[in-house]
């Protein structure tokens, strides 16, 4: 049996290839960024051909760094940015348009039209998802109607659709396949049957011929056809946040993790039970390993987290690198009464208000750039509390601790404030690359590299724990001012 397992982690801003050993230790890591394309306000696109090229480059870089060859890897898995919509030529694999990214809001008019025509209950009952610009369904419809020639090509079955997982799987193995976690984010899959829903396909006017086959999150989908990984099985696929849930070994009902990346994504495992949300959350598939029953999750998605730090760096030039924000925020004792609601593309969970826009509230002459930097970090923690409170109401489960991962968890000031404002312990794992690790675990289970879920659980250890220290009255006063700031952002348009 090969000693190592690999994972392609295709994210919103970059693509990575990581090789792990049996202890979950990183043996090799390579990363390359890709362009963010903004053709119009509210539009966000990626070039799928560029992402495919970056994927090949990071695989080659990672294998070269580790001096490994294809037979040294038991399998590879894919974790990917979800909802980002790709259409490509069935014969060549070449994209026929830029990918429409999950953050893109161009389909707002279609959301309003369908909301009026069907209401939101119709879509939630079938998919667990509200009508929103977030998911793949309306992005597919927009591309078919607005890119010349694509509707005819779709009707003639000349093109294929997939989220980024399906696109990479097709380019790697020639197989048109997606897993249940990614399928659950298209707003086209029925949560009960785990199949494409014909009623929804009619509503969105999407031909079934362009859709990938839905598979489990852990099985052999095919072997890599060429390149340095030729012959290695592709054996695991998970949407990035579900991959992090698995990488954090939240495998029991009630266990939860939060990923602090471009956006912020909190998932709670609800076991094999589908828990409908009445408090603004999403019901989604957590994972499905082989022939076992699917596990479901409640999810709260926050659109802007780390992206707000990047905005402060790139648009306002308050610092040169994102890591400098911690020092700037620590230069003041508190936020100085400043609150930043980063509703750049509306608010996601638990508000789901597409007409919200960003607000900085509480400014006085006393406020300086340190207060603004601190308010930017605190915005992520406040949004997380919004989601946690909604999640506890929906699930009836009191969360005792929260496992955290993602690029922002190296920020100690943010993590302490998160513990303070949540009044719960925050646990950071020894291996922070939980998204790639979850995809690797899924692949390892499929090929017998891991025996069972106990092998997965035993690999997790906490590297750092933060406990709450804030005075309760200050905690609640601060949170109420945050809610007041949110009320100013909602329905700005």
C-alpha positions as a printed NumPy array, in Angstrom:
array([[  0.   ,   0.   ,   0.   ],
       [  1.301,   3.444,  -0.935],
       [  2.394,   5.621,   1.985],
       [  0.802,   8.868,   0.822],
       [ -2.471,  10.435,  -0.273],
       [ -2.949,  13.622,  -2.291],
       [ -5.566,  16.345,  -2.612],
       [ -6.318,  19.092,  -5.104],
       [ -7.785,  22.04 ,  -3.199],
       [ -9.327,  24.323,  -5.832],
       [-10.365,  27.517,  -4.046],
       [-11.805,  30.909,  -4.894],
       [ -8.46 ,  32.675,  -5.168],
       [ -5.935,  29.88 ,  -5.682],
       [ -5.38 ,  26.182,  -6.363],
       [ -3.215,  23.931,  -4.21 ],
       [ -1.928,  20.388,  -4.335],
       [ -1.091,  18.837,  -0.968],
       [  0.354,  15.418,  -0.137],
       [ -0.306,  13.923,   3.314],
       [  1.144,  10.947,   5.16 ],
       [ -0.886,   8.594,   7.375],
       [ -0.608,  10.922,  10.395],
       [ -2.198,  13.736,   8.398],
       [  1.127,  15.56 ,   8.245],
       [  1.807,  17.644,   5.142],
       [  4.597,  16.122,   3.077],
       [  4.394,  18.591,   0.208],
       [  2.344,  21.664,  -0.713],
       [  2.25 ,  23.796,  -3.852],
       [ -0.044,  26.756,  -4.476],
       [ -0.774,  29.156,  -7.348],
       [ -3.281,  32.013,  -7.573],
       [ -5.584,  32.745, -10.483],
       [ -7.163,  35.968, -11.696],
       [-10.349,  37.458, -10.296],
       [-12.307,  38.943, -13.209],
       [-14.827,  41.757, -12.56 ],
       [-16.53 ,  42.688, -15.881],
       [-19.255,  44.791, -14.199],
       [-20.269,  45.761, -10.64 ],
       [-21.521,  42.614,  -8.898],
       [-20.084,  40.28 , -11.555],
       [-17.274,  37.892, -10.571],
       [-15.726,  35.455, -13.05 ],
       [-12.846,  32.987, -13.33 ],
       [-11.157,  31.6  , -16.423],
       [-11.583,  27.793, -16.166],
       [ -8.728,  27.211, -18.637],
       [ -6.421,  29.201, -16.363],
       [ -7.555,  27.196, -13.324],
       [ -6.94 ,  23.934, -15.214],
       [ -3.43 ,  25.125, -16.069],
       [ -2.775,  26.129, -12.439],
       [ -4.001,  22.694, -11.343],
       [ -1.477,  20.955, -13.601],
       [  1.272,  23.288, -12.377],
       [  0.647,  22.732,  -8.666],
       [  0.498,  18.951,  -9.145],
       [  3.861,  19.04 , -10.91 ],
       [  5.322,  21.429,  -8.308],
       [  4.064,  19.342,  -5.386],
       [  5.353,  16.056,  -6.761],
       [  8.721,  17.602,  -7.607],
       [  9.108,  19.143,  -4.129],
       [  8.393,  15.83 ,  -2.414],
       [ 10.437,  13.759,  -4.896],
       [  7.461,  11.405,  -5.209],
       [  6.21 ,   9.452,  -8.183],
       [  2.66 ,   8.401,  -9.084],
       [  2.938,   4.907,  -7.479],
       [  3.747,   6.575,  -4.125],
       [  0.185,   7.931,  -3.927],
       [ -2.687,   5.61 ,  -3.061],
       [ -5.243,   8.05 ,  -4.517],
       [ -6.118,  11.725,  -4.759],
       [ -9.218,  13.667,  -3.788],
       [-10.668,  17.001,  -4.882],
       [-12.066,  19.763,  -2.703],
       [-13.408,  22.789,  -4.521],
       [-15.061,  26.182,  -4.356],
       [-18.758,  25.392,  -4.537],
       [-21.53 ,  26.888,  -6.711],
       [-19.019,  28.392,  -9.168],
       [-20.5  ,  27.402, -12.524],
       [-18.554,  26.073, -15.51 ],
       [-19.766,  25.11 , -18.992],
       [-17.392,  23.3  , -21.354],
       [-17.255,  21.492, -24.686],
       [-18.151,  17.809, -24.381],
       [-15.487,  16.716, -26.907],
       [-12.524,  18.955, -26.123],
       [-13.014,  19.828, -22.459],
       [-12.38 ,  23.487, -23.306],
       [-14.58 ,  26.032, -21.483],
       [-17.164,  27.822, -23.626],
       [-17.438,  30.827, -21.287],
       [-15.829,  32.186, -18.157],
       [-16.97 ,  30.533, -14.941],
       [-19.578,  32.485, -12.976],
       [-18.275,  32.571,  -9.391],
       [-20.37 ,  31.902,  -6.292],
       [-20.05 ,  35.571,  -5.227],
       [-21.555,  36.834,  -8.504],
       [-24.898,  38.657,  -8.195],
       [-25.894,  39.188, -11.863],
       [-28.983,  36.959, -11.523],
       [-30.707,  39.181,  -8.928],
       [-33.598,  40.034, -11.318],
       [-34.242,  36.317, -11.903],
       [-34.288,  35.681,  -8.135],
       [-36.973,  38.351,  -7.702],
       [-39.007,  36.984, -10.625],
       [-38.992,  33.374,  -9.386],
       [-39.667,  34.461,  -5.808],
       [-42.82 ,  36.186,  -7.009],
       [-43.814,  33.237,  -9.218],
       [-43.128,  30.301,  -6.88 ],
       [-42.314,  31.695,  -3.439],
       [-39.349,  30.351,  -1.49 ],
       [-40.97 ,  27.268,   0.09 ],
       [-41.032,  25.355,  -3.219],
       [-37.244,  25.507,  -3.557],
       [-36.426,  24.997,   0.137],
       [-38.602,  21.873,   0.415],
       [-36.848,  20.204,  -2.512],
       [-33.274,  21.414,  -2.088],
       [-32.858,  22.863,   1.409],
       [-31.779,  26.112,  -0.237],
       [-33.439,  29.529,  -0.5  ],
       [-33.715,  31.341,  -3.803],
       [-30.492,  33.309,  -4.042],
       [-27.813,  34.549,  -6.426],
       [-25.481,  32.148,  -4.572],
       [-26.292,  28.784,  -6.17 ],
       [-25.507,  27.272,  -9.581],
       [-29.023,  26.934, -11.055],
       [-29.632,  30.529, -12.109],
       [-25.989,  30.949, -13.145],
       [-26.429,  28.08 , -15.625],
       [-29.661,  29.607, -16.934],
       [-27.998,  33.003, -17.352],
       [-25.089,  31.552, -19.343],
       [-27.416,  29.559, -21.613],
       [-29.556,  32.597, -22.342],
       [-26.864,  35.289, -22.596],
       [-23.801,  33.712, -24.218],
       [-24.485,  33.47 , -27.975],
       [-24.949,  29.908, -29.207],
       [-24.896,  28.17 , -25.814],
       [-28.617,  27.419, -25.609],
       [-28.481,  25.622, -28.963],
       [-25.339,  23.744, -27.947],
       [-26.963,  22.668, -24.66 ],
       [-30.087,  21.448, -26.454],
       [-27.842,  19.476, -28.824],
       [-25.914,  17.989, -25.855],
       [-22.652,  19.491, -27.155],
       [-21.682,  21.103, -23.855],
       [-21.482,  19.965, -20.242],
       [-22.047,  21.661, -16.897],
       [-20.312,  21.206, -13.601],
       [-19.092,  23.03 , -10.561],
       [-15.309,  23.199, -10.419],
       [-15.055,  19.627,  -9.062],
       [-16.801,  18.165, -12.114],
       [-14.743,  20.27 , -14.516],
       [-11.435,  19.128, -12.984],
       [-12.612,  15.504, -12.738],
       [-13.511,  15.589, -16.436],
       [-10.162,  17.067, -17.429],
       [ -8.261,  14.592, -15.216],
       [-10.148,  11.354, -15.982],
       [-12.586,  12.017, -18.845],
       [-15.499,  11.136, -16.522],
       [-18.44 ,  13.55 , -16.175],
       [-19.208,  13.175, -12.485],
       [-19.938,  15.178,  -9.349],
       [-20.451,  14.171,  -5.727],
       [-23.583,  14.667,  -3.639],
       [-22.144,  17.622,  -1.685],
       [-21.501,  19.644,  -4.827],
       [-24.766,  18.519,  -6.405],
       [-26.599,  19.752,  -3.302],
       [-25.281,  23.275,  -4.025],
       [-26.663,  23.521,  -7.551],
       [-30.304,  23.934,  -6.412],
       [-31.11 ,  21.196,  -8.921],
       [-30.749,  18.093,  -6.72 ],
       [-33.545,  16.748,  -4.546],
       [-32.249,  16.333,  -0.973],
       [-34.465,  13.321,  -0.319],
       [-33.636,  11.288,  -3.437],
       [-30.105,  12.616,  -4.11 ],
       [-31.043,  12.76 ,  -7.799],
       [-31.554,  15.635, -10.229],
       [-35.087,  16.941,  -9.806],
       [-37.057,  17.124, -13.06 ],
       [-39.423,  19.824, -11.743],
       [-36.481,  22.071, -10.953],
       [-34.86 ,  21.439, -14.328],
       [-38.074,  22.614, -15.981],
       [-38.296,  25.723, -13.794],
       [-34.71 ,  26.745, -14.59 ],
       [-34.956,  25.512, -18.223],
       [-31.841,  23.361, -17.982],
       [-31.528,  20.194, -20.127],
       [-30.571,  17.096, -18.137],
       [-28.087,  16.088, -20.865],
       [-25.551,  18.667, -19.65 ],
       [-25.593,  17.48 , -16.023],
       [-22.953,  15.187, -14.467],
       [-23.723,  11.848, -12.853],
       [-24.165,  12.187,  -9.081],
       [-21.88 ,   9.887,  -7.077],
       [-20.89 ,   9.479,  -3.447],
       [-18.091,  11.553,  -1.901],
       [-15.818,   8.541,  -1.539],
       [-15.417,   6.051,  -4.385],
       [-13.099,   5.478,  -7.325],
       [-14.384,   7.687, -10.154],
       [-11.563,   6.86 , -12.571],
       [ -7.792,   7.022, -12.947],
       [ -5.768,  10.113, -13.873],
       [ -5.293,   9.873, -17.642],
       [ -1.957,  11.623, -18.116],
       [  0.809,  13.675, -16.537],
       [  2.855,  13.045, -13.386],
       [ -0.139,  11.39 , -11.645],
       [ -1.03 ,   9.084, -14.547],
       [ -2.76 ,   5.955, -13.256],
       [ -3.508,   7.309,  -9.751],
       [ -7.184,   6.839,  -8.78 ],
       [ -9.37 ,   9.895,  -8.291],
       [-11.353,   8.603,  -5.338],
       [-12.76 ,  11.471,  -3.279],
       [-14.747,  14.634,  -4.039],
       [-16.171,  17.074,  -1.503],
       [-17.256,  20.689,  -1.75 ],
       [-14.717,  22.729,   0.183],
       [-16.802,  23.367,   3.296],
       [-17.981,  19.769,   3.553],
       [-14.35 ,  18.722,   3.056],
       [-13.374,  20.899,   6.017],
       [-16.158,  19.302,   8.097],
       [-14.635,  15.879,   7.345],
       [-11.075,  17.172,   7.846],
       [-12.13 ,  18.501,  11.266],
       [-13.631,  15.041,  11.95 ],
       [-17.062,  16.488,  12.753],
       [-18.597,  13.095,  12.052],
       [-21.22 ,  12.982,  14.824],
       [-24.52 ,  14.85 ,  15.021],
       [-24.021,  18.235,  16.731],
       [-20.336,  18.623,  15.92 ],
       [-19.534,  21.852,  14.079],
       [-16.704,  23.68 ,  12.348],
       [-16.213,  27.17 ,  10.972],
       [-13.896,  27.96 ,   8.064],
       [-12.539,  31.496,   7.882],
       [-11.539,  32.112,   4.282],
       [-12.7  ,  34.499,   1.572],
       [-16.117,  33.974,   3.091],
       [-17.018,  32.34 ,   6.381],
       [-18.773,  28.961,   6.447],
       [-20.136,  27.268,   9.547],
       [-21.437,  23.701,   9.25 ],
       [-23.047,  21.494,  11.88 ],
       [-23.425,  17.77 ,  11.241],
       [-27.048,  16.699,  11.786],
       [-26.44 ,  13.013,  11.086],
       [-28.654,  11.142,   8.619],
       [-31.563,  13.467,   9.439],
       [-32.547,  16.33 ,   7.116],
       [-33.17 ,  19.334,   9.391],
       [-35.188,  22.085,   7.663],
       [-34.16 ,  25.602,   8.657],
       [-36.62 ,  28.234,   9.814],
       [-33.899,  30.684,  10.899],
       [-32.155,  31.573,   7.662],
       [-29.736,  28.665,   7.317],
       [-29.131,  26.191,   4.504],
       [-29.823,  22.463,   4.735],
       [-27.203,  20.608,   2.721],
       [-25.486,  17.246,   2.27 ],
       [-22.49 ,  16.881,   4.601],
       [-20.989,  13.794,   2.918],
       [-21.784,  10.316,   1.679],
       [-19.084,   7.666,   1.955],
       [-19.561,   4.866,  -0.583],
       [-22.775,   2.945,  -0.032],
       [-23.393,   4.315,   3.476],
       [-26.307,   6.66 ,   4.126],
       [-25.729,  10.339,   3.431],
       [-25.079,  12.642,   6.367],
       [-26.657,  16.088,   6.285],
       [-25.672,  19.443,   7.746],
       [-26.989,  22.864,   8.601],
       [-24.846,  25.606,   7.12 ],
       [-24.532,  29.32 ,   7.626],
       [-22.704,  31.061,   4.799],
       [-21.164,  34.497,   5.246],
       [-20.143,  36.123,   1.966],
       [-17.357,  38.42 ,   3.163],
       [-14.77 ,  37.493,   5.813],
       [-11.137,  37.358,   4.679],
       [-12.217,  39.245,   1.567],
       [-12.842,  42.267,   3.805],
       [ -9.219,  42.194,   4.979],
       [ -8.131,  42.043,   1.324],
       [-10.414,  44.994,   0.552],
       [ -8.799,  47.024,   3.342],
       [ -5.373,  46.11 ,   1.925],
       [ -6.065,  46.606,  -1.781],
       [ -8.736,  49.33 ,  -1.927],
       [ -7.756,  51.488,   1.06 ],
       [ -4.035,  50.542,   1.253],
       [ -4.042,  50.517,   5.075],
       [ -1.315,  47.837,   5.055],
       [  0.834,  45.958,   2.558],
       [  0.077,  42.352,   3.539],
       [ -3.05 ,  40.822,   5.071],
       [ -1.149,  39.54 ,   8.105],
       [ -0.389,  43.134,   9.167],
       [ -4.006,  43.75 ,  10.153],
       [ -3.536,  41.994,  13.504],
       [ -0.802,  44.412,  14.605],
       [ -2.851,  47.41 ,  13.429],
       [ -5.997,  46.144,  15.212],
       [ -3.987,  45.463,  18.384],
       [ -2.774,  49.09 ,  18.424],
       [ -6.122,  50.071,  20.019],
       [ -7.865,  48.705,  23.116],
       [-11.234,  48.114,  21.432],
       [-13.208,  49.064,  18.324],
       [-13.799,  52.63 ,  19.539],
       [-17.507,  52.238,  18.837],
       [-16.899,  51.418,  15.155],
       [-18.848,  48.579,  13.475],
       [-18.292,  47.394,   9.894],
       [-21.051,  45.414,   8.143],
       [-19.414,  43.994,   4.955],
       [-22.547,  43.547,   2.853],
       [-20.71 ,  44.167,  -0.427],
       [-22.921,  41.717,  -2.327],
       [-25.847,  41.577,   0.073],
       [-26.023,  39.576,   3.291],
       [-26.12 ,  35.767,   3.374],
       [-27.116,  33.717,   6.433],
       [-29.155,  34.263,   8.473],
       [-30.501,  37.425,   6.756],
       [-30.522,  36.527,   3.021],
       [-30.964,  40.147,   1.997],
       [-29.685,  40.812,  -1.527],
       [-30.385,  44.552,  -1.186],
       [-28.068,  45.056,   1.796],
       [-24.844,  46.997,   1.212],
       [-21.74 ,  47.662,   3.256],
       [-21.954,  50.066,   6.2  ],
       [-19.391,  51.525,   8.597],
       [-21.292,  52.753,  11.654],
       [-20.371,  54.547,  14.864],
       [-17.663,  56.817,  13.437],
       [-16.502,  59.791,  15.514],
       [-13.433,  62.019,  15.3  ],
       [-11.828,  59.68 ,  17.831],
       [-11.829,  56.755,  15.358],
       [ -8.58 ,  55.933,  13.586],
       [ -7.328,  53.255,  11.212],
       [ -6.666,  50.897,  14.145],
       [-10.34 ,  51.035,  15.131],
       [-11.387,  50.357,  11.547],
       [ -8.971,  47.402,  11.331],
       [-10.355,  46.011,  14.575],
       [-13.95 ,  46.482,  13.366],
       [-13.052,  44.562,  10.192],
       [-11.833,  41.561,  12.204],
       [-14.742,  41.744,  14.644],
       [-17.222,  41.726,  11.735],
       [-16.269,  38.12 ,  10.998],
       [-16.781,  37.104,  14.634],
       [-20.129,  38.916,  14.894],
       [-21.39 ,  37.289,  11.693],
       [-20.344,  33.908,  13.09 ],
       [-22.391,  34.516,  16.237],
       [-25.412,  35.392,  14.064],
       [-25.075,  32.001,  12.394],
       [-24.421,  30.032,  15.616],
       [-27.569,  31.42 ,  17.26 ],
       [-29.657,  30.499,  14.21 ],
       [-28.099,  27.027,  14.107],
       [-28.902,  26.29 ,  17.747],
       [-32.518,  27.364,  17.238],
       [-32.914,  25.145,  14.165],
       [-31.171,  22.072,  15.554],
       [-32.17 ,  22.283,  19.206],
       [-28.523,  21.498,  20.027],
       [-26.429,  23.758,  22.26 ],
       [-22.972,  24.12 ,  20.771],
       [-20.299,  23.691,  23.464],
       [-17.258,  24.418,  21.294],
       [-16.356,  25.309,  17.735],
       [-13.563,  23.834,  15.618],
       [-11.978,  26.431,  13.346],
       [ -9.801,  26.417,  10.239],
       [ -8.921,  28.561,   7.237],
       [ -6.476,  31.354,   6.56 ],
       [ -7.779,  33.739,   9.234],
       [ -7.333,  31.401,  12.213],
       [ -3.663,  32.354,  12.505],
       [ -4.969,  35.731,  13.728],
       [ -4.884,  35.311,  17.502],
       [ -6.725,  38.558,  18.203],
       [ -9.625,  37.426,  16.02 ],
       [ -9.756,  33.965,  17.603],
       [ -9.824,  35.373,  21.14 ],
       [-12.573,  37.822,  20.184],
       [-14.491,  34.947,  18.581],
       [-14.348,  32.996,  21.844],
       [-15.387,  36.126,  23.75 ],
       [-18.361,  37.099,  21.6  ],
       [-19.594,  33.472,  21.302],
       [-18.899,  32.619,  24.947],
       [-17.592,  29.227,  23.826],
       [-14.252,  27.498,  23.431],
       [-12.561,  27.801,  20.052],
       [-10.389,  24.851,  18.957],
       [ -7.732,  25.161,  16.247],
       [ -6.442,  21.816,  14.891],
       [ -2.823,  20.795,  14.595],
       [ -3.265,  20.458,  10.817],
       [ -4.911,  23.656,   9.578],
       [ -5.301,  22.485,   5.967],
       [ -8.558,  20.733,   6.836],
       [-10.211,  21.269,   3.445],
       [ -7.533,  19.373,   1.545],
       [ -7.279,  16.877,   4.412],
       [-11.011,  16.078,   4.208],
       [-10.75 ,  15.359,   0.478],
       [ -7.7  ,  13.204,   1.143],
       [ -9.565,  11.276,   3.867],
       [-12.489,  10.644,   1.477],
       [-10.083,   9.296,  -1.158],
       [ -8.209,   7.22 ,   1.434],
       [-11.42 ,   5.572,   2.658],
       [-12.394,   4.634,  -0.908],
       [ -9.169,   2.734,  -1.648],
       [ -8.622,   1.187,   1.796],
       [ -5.729,   3.507,   2.699],
       [ -7.848,   4.286,   5.777],
       [ -9.759,   1.369,   7.314],
       [-12.767,   3.263,   8.683],
       [-13.939,   6.505,  10.288],
       [-12.091,   5.681,  13.513],
       [ -8.839,   6.094,  11.598],
       [-10.075,   9.54 ,  10.572],
       [-11.099,  10.523,  14.125],
       [ -7.82 ,   9.37 ,  15.633],
       [ -5.846,  11.665,  13.338],
       [ -7.366,  14.891,  14.773],
       [ -5.718,  16.816,  17.616],
       [ -6.164,  20.389,  18.85 ],
       [ -3.123,  22.649,  18.56 ],
       [ -4.611,  25.665,  20.398],
       [ -7.72 ,  26.415,  22.461],
       [ -9.174,  29.853,  23.223],
       [-11.579,  30.3  ,  26.155],
       [-13.921,  33.304,  26.615],
       [-12.687,  36.117,  28.877],
       [-15.046,  39.01 ,  28.125],
       [-17.406,  40.409,  30.746],
       [-20.97 ,  39.224,  29.934],
       [-22.503,  42.706,  29.998],
       [-19.868,  44.037,  27.6  ],
       [-20.391,  41.036,  25.333],
       [-24.114,  41.631,  24.983],
       [-23.83 ,  45.42 ,  24.651],
       [-21.294,  44.999,  21.848],
       [-23.432,  42.416,  20.064],
       [-26.546,  44.587,  20.234],
       [-24.67 ,  47.458,  18.588],
       [-23.596,  45.043,  15.849],
       [-27.256,  44.09 ,  15.274],
       [-28.123,  47.786,  15.1  ],
       [-25.443,  48.316,  12.438],
       [-26.819,  45.355,  10.452],
       [-30.289,  46.942,  10.53 ],
       [-28.804,  50.006,   8.808],
       [-27.272,  47.863,   6.035],
       [-30.394,  45.811,   5.252],
       [-32.443,  46.966,   2.249],
       [-30.021,  49.804,   1.524],
       [-31.011,  49.554,  -2.138]])
